[in-house]
């Protein structure tokens, strides 16, 4: 978004090139960005990023680590359920839970 404008010429975009990217590589990057398949993929990704209702609150901790920690708390090391994973990744001690997430957690708990 900052360096590519589909209506601008290559030369205009090259003038806006970041200093840490060599000109030859930036030209290749512009060609990549112009590809119709890449533009379609970017559009789809943009739409998908807008869809999530309940954001997780784990920061840099990945779900695999949470799954292992939950599995360790069980007697026979069984996999945590989807609802247990949802609750563990959407709640944080001392922090307020997003309203929609809390409604979903209450629904799963009952």
Secondary structure as UniProt FT lines:
FT   TURN            6..7
FT   HELIX           10..15
FT   TURN            19..20
FT   HELIX           23..34
FT   HELIX           36..49
FT   TURN            50..51
FT   TURN            59..60
FT   HELIX           63..72
FT   TURN            75..76
FT   HELIX           82..90
FT   TURN            93..94
FT   HELIX           99..109
//
